[in-house]
Amino acid sequence: MVDKLKYSNRLCRLVAILNILRRDFPELLKLPSLWTHSYYISTIGAVSKEAIEKYIEAQKGV
């Protein structure tokens, strides 16, 4: 059985953190979401700096 109280507390903390972030960084209010569903994982040295920068730039349009 799912511990509803445990997850309720986590949700409340997450909402509080989001509110603090948006208060301290007003530019975040312009975003539809703080996170995307995509991610990038690679070992150090296996990818070039340019590849990482290209990935980050592509995420700005998401």
C-alpha positions in Angstrom: 0.0 0.0 0.0 1.3 3.5 -0.9 2.0 5.7 2.1 -0.1 8.7 1.1 1.2 10.9 3.9 4.8 10.3 2.8 4.0 11.3 -0.8 1.8 14.2 0.3 4.7 15.6 2.3 7.1 15.2 -0.6 4.7 17.0 -2.9 4.3 19.9 -0.5 8.0 20.2 -0.2 8.4 20.2 -4.0 5.8 22.9 -4.4 7.5 25.0 -1.7 10.9 24.6 -3.5 9.3 25.6 -6.8 7.8 28.7 -5.3 11.1 29.7 -3.8 12.9 29.2 -7.1 10.4 31.2 -9.0 10.5 33.9 -6.3 14.3 34.1 -6.4 14.6 33.7 -10.2 11.6 35.6 -11.8 12.8 34.6 -15.3 11.6 31.1 -14.5 8.0 32.4 -14.5 8.3 32.7 -18.3 8.9 29.0 -18.7 6.0 26.5 -19.0 8.0 24.1 -16.9 11.2 24.0 -14.9 12.2 20.5 -16.3 12.0 18.6 -19.5 11.6 14.9 -19.9 14.9 14.6 -21.7 18.3 14.1 -20.2 21.9 13.5 -21.3 24.2 11.0 -19.8 27.8 10.3 -20.8 31.1 9.4 -19.2 33.7 12.0 -18.9 35.8 12.3 -22.0 33.5 10.3 -24.2 31.9 13.4 -25.7 33.2 16.7 -26.9 32.5 20.0 -25.2 30.9 21.1 -28.5 28.4 18.2 -28.4 27.4 19.1 -24.9 26.9 22.8 -25.8 24.9 21.8 -28.9 22.6 19.6 -26.7 22.1 22.4 -24.1 21.3 24.9 -26.9 18.8 22.5 -28.4 17.0 22.2 -25.0 16.4 26.0 -24.8 13.7 25.6 -27.4 11.9 22.8 -25.6 
